[in-house]
């Protein structure tokens, strides 16, 4: 598992990982400076160059929206190909940023569960146009602690029932009453 704090390179204070912006070019996928320091330096830069930005925005009104649409259409296929080629690298970044675990941690959990859902014992059967889905990382939304790997159906069920044991018990009782 990874650390939950990091030291800001500008202010030198130890802060939570959530206090840093995502930066996929960095090894830990987080900016070296905290959000507060980055926001402050950007604000200072903007204020010292306010006239320039005002003239630039007037001159290029509407141009950036058109340029972005064209870029998105041209590069969508290339981005998809890059993600397929670098699937493990992309998944590792996603797991670190979202759950605080590495791809190795994920694979160890998958091996410990014999490649199946921790609840129903089935493999993930959901597929997309471009690739097969893997088991979802189940975590406690209050603490962020990773609990295990679940198929889409079981993970969705937990979320729908608000991870509330009482609601689950009511559902079990309901099924028992209406069982044929």
ROSE-4610 file (N, C-alpha, C; in Angstrom, 1 decimal, always signed):
// ROSE-4610
residu = [X/X/X/X/X/X/X/X/X/X/X/X/X/X/X/X/X/X/X/X/X/X/X/X/X/X/X/X/X/X/X/X/X/X/X/X/X/X/X/X/X/X/X/X/X/X/X/X/X/X/X/X/X/X/X/X/X/X/X/X/X/X/X/X/X/X/X/X/X/X/X/X/X/X/X/X/X/X/X/X/X/X/X/X/X/X/X/X/X/X/X/X/X/X/X/X/X/X/X/X/X/X/X/X/X/X/X/X/X/X/X/X/X/X/X/X/X/X/X/X/X/X/X/X/X/X/X/X/X/X/X/X/X/X/X/X/X/X/X/X/X/X/X/X/X/X/X/X/X/X/X/X/X/X/X/X/X/X/X/X/X/X/X/X/X/X/X/X/X/X/X/X/X/X/X/X/X/X/X/X/X/X/X/X/X/X/X/X/X/X/X/X/X/X/X/X/X/X/X/X/X/X/X/X/X/X/X/X/X/X/X/X/X/X/X/X/X/X/X/X/X/X/X/X/X/X/X/X/X/X/X/X/X/X/X/X/X/X/X/X/X/X/X/X/X/X/X/X/X/X/X/X/X/X/X/X/X/X/X/X/X/X/X/X/X/X/X/X/X/X/X/X/X/X/X/X/X/X/X/X/X/X/X/X/X/X/X/X/X/X/X/X/X/X/X/X/X/X/X/X/X/X/X/X/X/X/X/X/X/X/X/X/X/X/X/X/X/X/X/X/X/X/X/X/X/X/X/X/X/X/X/X/X/X/X/X/X/X/X/X/X/X/X/X/X/X/X/X/X/X/X/X/X/X/X/X/X/X/X/X/X/X/X/X/X/X/X/X/X/X/X/X/X/X/X/X/X/X/X/X/X/X/X/X/X/X/X/X/X/X/X/X/X/X/X/X/X/X/X/X/X/X/X/X/X/X/X/X/X/X/X/X/X/X/X/X/X/X/X/X/X/X/X/X/X/X/X/X/X/X/X/X/X/X/X/X/X/X/X/X/X/X/X/X/X/X/X/X/X/X/X/X/X/X/X/X/X/X/X/X/X/X/X/X/X/X/X/X/X/X/X/X/X/X/X/X/X/X/X/X/X/X/X/X/X/X/X/X/X/X/X/X/X/X/X/X/X/X/X/X/X/X/X/X/X/X/X/X/X/X/X/X/X/X/X/X/X/X/X/X/X/X/X/X/X/X/X/X/X/X/X/X/X/X/X/X/X/X/X/X]
num = [1/1/1/2/2/2/3/3/3/4/4/4/5/5/5/6/6/6/7/7/7/8/8/8/9/9/9/10/10/10/11/11/11/12/12/12/13/13/13/14/14/14/15/15/15/16/16/16/17/17/17/18/18/18/19/19/19/20/20/20/21/21/21/22/22/22/23/23/23/24/24/24/25/25/25/26/26/26/27/27/27/28/28/28/29/29/29/30/30/30/31/31/31/32/32/32/33/33/33/34/34/34/35/35/35/36/36/36/37/37/37/38/38/38/39/39/39/40/40/40/41/41/41/42/42/42/43/43/43/44/44/44/45/45/45/46/46/46/47/47/47/48/48/48/49/49/49/50/50/50/51/51/51/52/52/52/53/53/53/54/54/54/55/55/55/56/56/56/57/57/57/58/58/58/59/59/59/60/60/60/61/61/61/62/62/62/63/63/63/64/64/64/65/65/65/66/66/66/67/67/67/68/68/68/69/69/69/70/70/70/71/71/71/72/72/72/73/73/73/74/74/74/75/75/75/76/76/76/77/77/77/78/78/78/79/79/79/80/80/80/81/81/81/82/82/82/83/83/83/84/84/84/85/85/85/86/86/86/87/87/87/88/88/88/89/89/89/90/90/90/91/91/91/92/92/92/93/93/93/94/94/94/95/95/95/96/96/96/97/97/97/98/98/98/99/99/99/100/100/100/101/101/101/102/102/102/103/103/103/104/104/104/105/105/105/106/106/106/107/107/107/108/108/108/109/109/109/110/110/110/111/111/111/112/112/112/113/113/113/114/114/114/115/115/115/116/116/116/117/117/117/118/118/118/119/119/119/120/120/120/121/121/121/122/122/122/123/123/123/124/124/124/125/125/125/126/126/126/127/127/127/128/128/128/129/129/129/130/130/130/131/131/131/132/132/132/133/133/133/134/134/134/135/135/135/136/136/136/137/137/137/138/138/138/139/139/139/140/140/140/141/141/141/142/142/142/143/143/143/144/144/144/145/145/145/146/146/146/147/147/147/148/148/148/149/149/149/150/150/150/151/151/151/152/152/152/153/153/153/154/154/154/155/155/155/156/156/156/157/157/157/158/158/158/159/159/159/160/160/160/161/161/161/162/162/162/163/163/163/164/164/164/165/165/165/166/166/166/167/167/167/168/168/168/169/169/169/170/170/170/171/171/171/172/172/172/173/173/173/174/174/174/175/175/175/176/176/176/177/177/177/178/178/178/179/179/179/180/180/180]
x = [+0.8/+0.0/+0.9/+0.4/+1.2/+0.9/+1.8/+1.7/+0.4/-0.1/-1.3/-0.9/+0.4/+0.8/+2.0/+2.3/+3.4/+3.9/+5.1/+5.7/+5.7/+5.1/+5.0/+6.4/+6.8/+8.2/+8.3/+7.1/+7.2/+7.1/+6.1/+5.9/+6.6/+6.9/+7.6/+6.8/+5.5/+4.6/+4.1/+3.9/+3.4/+1.9/+1.4/-0.1/-0.6/-2.0/-2.6/-2.5/-2.5/-2.4/-3.5/-4.7/-5.8/-5.5/-4.5/-4.1/-3.2/-2.9/-2.1/-2.9/-2.6/-3.2/-2.6/-3.4/-3.0/-2.0/-0.9/+0.1/+0.7/+0.1/+0.5/+2.0/+2.6/+4.0/+5.0/+4.5/+5.3/+5.2/+6.2/+6.2/+5.1/+4.7/+3.6/+2.3/+2.3/+1.1/+0.5/+1.3/+0.8/+1.8/+1.3/+2.2/+3.1/+4.3/+5.3/+4.9/+4.1/+3.6/+2.1/+1.7/+0.3/-0.6/-1.9/-2.9/-2.8/-2.7/-2.7/-1.5/-0.3/+0.8/+0.7/+0.2/+0.0/-1.0/-2.1/-3.2/-2.6/-1.9/-1.3/-0.4/+0.5/+1.5/+0.8/-0.2/-1.0/-1.7/-2.3/-3.0/-2.0/-0.9/+0.1/+0.6/+0.8/+1.2/+0.2/-1.1/-2.2/-2.3/-2.3/-2.4/-1.3/-0.1/+1.1/+1.0/+0.2/+0.1/-1.4/-2.1/-3.6/-3.9/-3.1/-3.4/-3.1/-2.1/-1.8/-2.9/-3.4/-4.5/-5.8/-6.1/-7.2/-7.2/-6.0/-5.9/-5.9/-5.3/-5.3/-6.7/-7.4/-8.8/-9.7/-9.5/-10.3/-10.0/-8.7/-8.2/-8.7/-8.7/-8.9/-10.3/-11.2/-12.6/-13.2/-13.6/-14.2/-13.3/-12.1/-11.1/-10.8/-10.5/-10.1/-11.1/-12.4/-13.5/-13.4/-13.3/-13.2/-11.9/-10.8/-9.5/-9.6/-10.2/-10.3/-11.2/-12.3/-13.1/-12.4/-11.6/-10.8/-9.8/-9.1/-8.0/-8.6/-9.8/-10.4/-10.7/-11.3/-11.6/-10.4/-9.3/-8.1/-7.4/-7.4/-6.5/-7.2/-8.5/-9.3/-8.7/-8.5/-8.1/-6.7/-5.8/-4.4/-4.4/-5.2/-5.3/-5.7/-6.7/-7.3/-6.2/-5.4/-4.3/-3.2/-2.9/-1.9/-2.3/-3.6/-4.0/-4.0/-4.3/-4.3/-2.9/-1.9/-0.5/+0.0/-0.3/+0.2/-0.8/-1.6/-2.7/-2.3/-1.2/-0.7/-0.3/+0.4/+0.9/-0.3/-1.3/-2.5/-3.3/-3.4/-4.2/-3.5/-2.2/-1.4/-1.6/-1.6/-1.8/-3.2/-4.2/-5.6/-5.8/-5.2/-5.3/-4.7/-3.5/-2.8/-3.7/-4.1/-4.9/-6.2/-6.9/-8.3/-8.3/-7.5/-7.6/-6.4/-5.3/-4.0/-3.4/-3.6/-3.0/-2.3/-1.3/-0.6/-1.2/-0.8/-1.2/-0.7/+0.4/+0.9/+0.0/-0.4/-1.4/-2.7/-3.2/-4.4/-4.2/-3.1/-2.8/-2.7/-2.1/-2.0/-3.4/-4.2/-5.6/-6.4/-6.2/-6.8/-6.4/-5.1/-4.6/-5.1/-5.2/-5.7/-7.2/-7.9/-9.3/-9.5/-8.4/-8.5/-9.1/-9.0/-9.5/-11.0/-11.7/-13.1/-13.6/-14.9/-15.5/-15.5/-15.3/-15.2/-16.6/-17.7/-19.1/-19.7/-19.8/-20.5/-19.6/-18.3/-17.4/-17.3/-17.8/-17.8/-16.7/-16.3/-15.4/-16.2/-15.5/-16.2/-16.6/-17.8/-18.3/-18.6/-18.6/-18.9/-17.8/-18.1/-17.2/-17.5/-16.5/-16.7/-16.3/-16.4/-16.1/-14.6/-13.8/-12.3/-11.6/-12.1/-11.4/-12.4/-11.9/-12.7/-12.5/-13.5/-13.4/-12.8/-12.1/-11.6/-12.4/-12.2/-13.0/-12.8/-13.8/-13.8/-13.2/-12.5/-11.9/-13.0/-13.4/-14.4/-13.7/-14.2/-13.6/-14.7/-14.4/-15.3/-15.3/-16.5/-16.5/-16.3/-16.4/-16.2/-14.7/-14.0/-12.6/-11.7/-12.1/-11.3/-10.5/-10.7/-10.0/-10.5/-9.5/-9.9/-10.2/-11.4/-11.9/-11.6/-11.7/-11.5/-11.9/-12.0/-12.4/-13.7/-14.6/-15.9/-16.3/-17.2/-17.7/-18.6/-18.9/-19.7/-21.1/-21.7/-23.0/-23.0/-22.1/-22.0/-21.6/-20.6/-20.2/-21.3/-22.1/-23.3/-24.3/-24.5/-25.5/-25.1/-23.8/-23.4/-23.7/-23.4/-23.6/-25.1/-25.9/-27.4/-28.0/-27.5/-28.0/-27.3/-26.5/-25.8/-24.9/-24.4/-23.5/-24.0/-25.3/-26.0/-26.4/-25.9/-26.2/-27.6/-28.3/-29.7/-30.5/-30.2/-30.9/-30.7/-29.4/-29.2/-30.0/-30.1/-30.9/-32.4/-32.9/-34.2/-34.4/-33.5/-33.5/-33.6/-32.7/-32.7/-34.0/-34.6/-35.9/-37.0/-36.9/-37.9/-37.8/-36.6/-36.5/-36.9/-36.7/-37.2/-38.7/-39.3/-40.8/-41.4/-40.8/-41.4/-40.8/-40.0/-39.4/-40.5/-40.5/-41.5/-41.1]
y = [-1.2/+0.0/+1.2/+2.4/+3.6/+4.5/+5.5/+6.5/+7.4/+7.9/+8.8/+10.3/+10.5/+11.9/+12.1/+13.4/+13.8/+15.2/+15.5/+16.8/+17.7/+18.9/+19.9/+20.4/+20.5/+21.0/+22.5/+23.3/+24.7/+25.2/+24.7/+25.2/+24.3/+23.0/+22.1/+21.4/+21.6/+21.0/+19.6/+18.8/+17.4/+17.5/+17.0/+17.1/+15.8/+15.7/+14.5/+14.4/+13.2/+13.1/+13.8/+13.9/+14.6/+16.1/+16.6/+18.1/+18.3/+17.3/+17.5/+17.2/+17.9/+17.7/+16.4/+15.8/+14.6/+15.1/+14.4/+14.7/+13.4/+12.9/+11.6/+11.5/+12.7/+12.7/+12.3/+12.4/+12.1/+10.7/+10.2/+8.7/+8.3/+9.2/+8.9/+9.5/+10.0/+10.5/+11.7/+12.4/+13.6/+14.8/+16.0/+17.2/+17.3/+17.9/+18.0/+19.1/+20.1/+21.1/+20.9/+21.3/+21.1/+22.1/+21.8/+22.6/+24.0/+24.3/+25.6/+26.4/+25.9/+26.6/+26.8/+25.8/+26.0/+27.0/+27.0/+28.0/+29.4/+29.5/+30.8/+31.4/+30.5/+31.0/+31.3/+30.5/+30.8/+32.1/+32.4/+33.6/+34.8/+34.7/+35.7/+36.0/+34.9/+35.1/+35.8/+35.3/+35.9/+37.4/+37.8/+39.2/+40.0/+39.5/+40.2/+40.3/+39.5/+39.5/+39.7/+40.4/+40.5/+41.2/+42.2/+42.9/+42.0/+41.2/+40.3/+39.3/+38.7/+37.8/+38.4/+39.6/+40.3/+40.5/+41.0/+41.2/+39.8/+38.8/+37.5/+36.9/+37.0/+36.4/+37.2/+38.5/+39.2/+38.8/+38.7/+38.3/+36.9/+35.9/+34.5/+34.1/+35.0/+34.6/+33.5/+32.4/+31.3/+30.4/+30.8/+30.0/+28.7/+28.8/+27.7/+26.6/+26.9/+25.8/+25.0/+25.7/+25.1/+24.2/+24.8/+24.1/+22.8/+22.9/+21.7/+20.6/+21.0/+20.0/+19.3/+20.0/+19.4/+18.5/+18.9/+18.1/+16.8/+16.9/+15.7/+14.7/+15.2/+14.2/+13.6/+14.4/+13.9/+12.9/+13.1/+12.4/+11.3/+11.2/+10.2/+8.8/+8.4/+7.1/+6.9/+7.8/+7.7/+7.5/+8.2/+8.1/+6.7/+6.2/+4.8/+3.8/+3.9/+3.0/+3.0/+4.3/+4.4/+3.7/+3.9/+3.2/+1.7/+1.2/-0.3/-0.8/-0.1/-0.5/-0.4/+0.6/+0.8/+0.5/-0.5/-0.9/-1.0/-1.7/-1.9/-0.6/+0.2/+1.5/+2.4/+2.4/+3.2/+2.7/+1.4/+0.8/+1.1/+1.0/+1.3/+2.7/+3.7/+5.1/+5.3/+4.6/+4.7/+4.2/+3.0/+2.4/+3.2/+3.8/+4.6/+5.9/+6.5/+7.8/+7.6/+6.5/+6.3/+5.5/+4.5/+3.7/+3.6/+4.2/+4.2/+2.8/+2.0/+0.7/+0.6/-0.3/-0.4/-1.6/-1.8/-2.9/-4.2/-4.2/-5.4/-5.8/-4.7/-5.0/-5.6/-5.0/-5.5/-7.0/-7.3/-8.7/-9.7/-9.2/-10.1/-10.4/-9.4/-9.6/-10.5/-10.3/-11.2/-12.6/-12.8/-14.2/-14.8/-14.0/-14.5/-14.9/-14.3/-14.6/-15.6/-16.1/-17.1/-16.5/-15.2/-14.6/-14.4/-14.6/-14.5/-13.5/-13.1/-12.1/-12.6/-11.7/-12.1/-12.5/-12.0/-12.3/-13.5/-13.5/-14.5/-15.6/-15.4/-16.5/-16.6/-15.7/-15.8/-14.8/-15.1/-14.2/-13.1/-12.0/-10.8/-11.2/-11.0/-11.4/-10.2/-9.0/-7.8/-7.6/-7.2/-6.9/-5.5/-4.9/-3.6/-3.9/-2.8/-2.9/-3.1/-2.6/-2.6/-3.6/-4.0/-4.9/-5.6/-6.6/-7.2/-6.4/-6.4/-5.7/-6.6/-6.0/-6.7/-6.5/-7.3/-7.2/-5.8/-5.2/-3.9/-3.9/-2.8/-2.7/-2.1/-3.0/-2.5/-1.8/-0.7/+0.1/+0.7/+1.0/+1.7/+3.2/+3.7/+5.1/+6.1/+5.7/+6.6/+6.6/+5.5/+5.4/+5.3/+4.9/+4.7/+3.4/+2.6/+1.3/+0.3/-0.3/-1.3/-2.6/-3.2/-4.4/-5.7/-5.6/-6.8/-6.4/-7.5/-7.3/-8.0/-7.2/-7.7/-7.6/-8.5/-8.3/-7.1/-6.7/-5.4/-5.6/-6.7/-6.9/-6.8/-7.5/-7.4/-6.0/-5.4/-4.1/-3.1/-3.2/-2.3/-2.6/-3.8/-4.2/-3.5/-3.6/-3.0/-1.5/-0.8/+0.6/+0.9/+0.1/+0.4/+0.3/-0.7/-0.9/-0.1/+0.9/+1.9/+1.3/+0.1/-0.6/-0.7/-0.8/-0.8/-2.2/-2.8/-4.2/-4.4/-3.4/-3.5/-3.6/-2.8/-2.9/-4.3/-4.8/-6.2/-7.2/-7.1/-8.0/-8.0/-6.8/-6.6/-7.3/-7.2/-7.8/-9.3/-9.8/-11.3/-11.8/-11.0/-11.4/-11.4/-10.4/-10.2/-11.4/-11.8/-13.0/-14.3/-14.4/-15.6/-15.7/-14.6/-14.5/-14.9/-14.4/-14.6/-15.7/-16.6/-17.7/-18.7/-19.3/-20.3/-21.6]
z = [+0.0/+0.0/+0.0/-0.4/-0.6/+0.6/+0.8/+1.9/+1.7/+2.7/+2.6/+2.8/+3.0/+3.1/+2.1/+1.8/+1.0/+1.4/+1.2/+1.6/+0.3/+0.5/-0.6/-0.9/-2.2/-2.5/-2.4/-2.3/-2.2/-0.7/+0.0/+1.4/+2.4/+2.0/+2.9/+3.9/+3.8/+4.8/+4.4/+5.4/+5.1/+5.0/+3.8/+3.6/+3.0/+3.1/+2.6/+1.1/+0.5/-1.0/-1.7/-1.0/-1.7/-1.8/-1.1/-1.2/-2.4/-3.2/-4.4/-5.7/-6.7/-8.0/-8.6/-9.5/-10.3/-11.3/-11.5/-12.5/-13.0/-14.1/-14.7/-15.1/-15.3/-15.7/-14.5/-13.3/-12.1/-11.7/-11.1/-10.7/-9.8/-8.8/-7.9/-8.4/-9.6/-10.3/-9.6/-8.8/-8.1/-8.3/-8.3/-8.5/-7.3/-7.5/-6.4/-5.4/-5.8/-4.9/-4.6/-3.4/-3.0/-3.8/-3.8/-4.5/-4.0/-2.7/-2.2/-2.8/-2.8/-3.4/-4.9/-5.6/-7.0/-7.3/-6.6/-6.8/-6.5/-5.5/-5.1/-6.2/-6.7/-7.7/-9.0/-9.4/-10.6/-10.5/-9.3/-9.1/-9.2/-8.5/-8.6/-10.1/-10.8/-12.2/-13.0/-12.8/-13.6/-13.3/-12.0/-11.6/-12.2/-12.3/-12.8/-14.4/-15.0/-16.5/-16.9/-16.2/-16.4/-17.8/-18.1/-19.4/-20.6/-20.5/-21.6/-21.8/-20.7/-20.8/-21.3/-21.0/-21.4/-22.9/-23.5/-24.9/-25.6/-25.1/-25.7/-25.9/-24.8/-24.8/-25.8/-25.9/-26.9/-28.3/-28.5/-29.9/-30.3/-29.4/-29.7/-29.2/-29.1/-28.6/-29.5/-28.9/-29.6/-30.4/-30.6/-31.4/-30.6/-29.3/-28.5/-28.5/-28.5/-28.5/-29.8/-30.9/-32.2/-32.3/-31.8/-31.9/-31.0/-29.9/-29.0/-29.7/-30.3/-31.0/-32.1/-32.8/-33.9/-33.4/-32.3/-31.7/-31.1/-30.5/-29.9/-31.0/-32.1/-33.2/-33.8/-34.0/-34.6/-33.7/-32.4/-31.5/-30.7/-30.8/-30.0/-30.3/-31.6/-31.9/-31.4/-31.5/-31.0/-29.5/-28.8/-27.3/-27.0/-27.7/-27.4/-27.7/-28.8/-29.1/-28.0/-27.6/-26.5/-25.3/-24.9/-23.7/-23.8/-25.0/-25.1/-25.1/-25.7/-25.7/-24.3/-23.5/-22.2/-21.1/-21.3/-20.4/-19.0/-18.7/-17.3/-16.7/-17.4/-16.9/-16.6/-17.5/-17.3/-16.1/-16.0/-14.8/-13.5/-13.5/-12.3/-11.8/-12.8/-12.4/-11.9/-12.5/-12.1/-10.7/-10.4/-9.1/-8.0/-8.3/-7.3/-7.0/-8.1/-7.9/-7.2/-7.6/-7.1/-5.8/-5.6/-4.4/-3.5/-4.0/-3.2/-3.2/-4.2/-4.3/-5.7/-5.8/-7.1/-7.8/-9.1/-9.9/-9.2/-8.6/-7.9/-6.8/-6.0/-4.9/-5.4/-6.5/-7.2/-7.6/-8.2/-8.7/-7.6/-6.5/-5.3/-4.7/-4.7/-4.2/-5.1/-6.4/-7.5/-7.3/-7.1/-6.9/-5.6/-4.5/-3.2/-3.4/-4.3/-4.5/-5.7/-6.1/-7.2/-8.5/-8.7/-9.9/-10.0/-8.9/-8.9/-7.9/-8.0/-7.1/-5.7/-4.7/-3.3/-2.8/-3.4/-3.0/-3.7/-5.0/-5.7/-6.2/-6.2/-6.6/-8.1/-8.9/-10.4/-11.0/-12.2/-12.9/-13.5/-13.8/-14.4/-15.8/-16.1/-17.5/-18.4/-17.8/-18.5/-19.6/-20.8/-21.8/-22.5/-23.0/-23.7/-25.2/-26.0/-27.4/-27.6/-26.7/-26.9/-26.0/-24.8/-24.0/-22.9/-22.3/-21.2/-19.9/-19.1/-17.8/-16.8/-15.8/-14.7/-13.5/-12.5/-11.2/-10.7/-10.1/-9.5/-8.1/-7.8/-6.5/-5.5/-4.5/-3.6/-2.4/-2.0/-0.9/-0.1/+1.2/+2.1/+1.7/+1.3/+0.9/+2.0/+3.2/+4.4/+4.7/+4.8/+5.2/+4.0/+2.8/+1.7/+1.7/+2.7/+2.9/+1.8/+1.1/+0.1/+0.8/+0.4/+1.0/+0.2/-1.1/-2.0/-3.4/-4.2/-5.6/-5.9/-6.6/-6.8/-8.3/-8.8/-10.1/-10.2/-11.4/-11.6/-10.9/-11.0/-10.4/-8.9/-8.2/-6.8/-6.3/-7.0/-6.6/-6.7/-7.8/-8.0/-6.9/-6.6/-5.5/-4.2/-3.8/-2.6/-2.6/-3.7/-3.8/-3.8/-4.5/-4.5/-3.1/-2.4/-1.0/+0.0/-0.4/+0.4/+1.4/+1.2/+2.1/+3.5/+3.6/+4.9/+5.2/+6.3/+6.7/+7.0/+7.6/+7.9/+6.6/+5.6/+4.3/+3.7/+3.8/+3.3/+4.0/+5.3/+6.1/+5.7/+5.5/+5.0/+3.6/+2.8/+1.5/+1.6/+2.5/+2.7/+3.3/+4.2/+4.8/+3.8/+2.9/+1.8/+0.9/+0.5/-0.4/+0.3/+1.6/+2.3/+2.3/+2.6/+2.7/+1.3/+0.2/-1.1/-1.9/-1.2/-1.9/-2.2/-3.4/-3.8/-3.4]
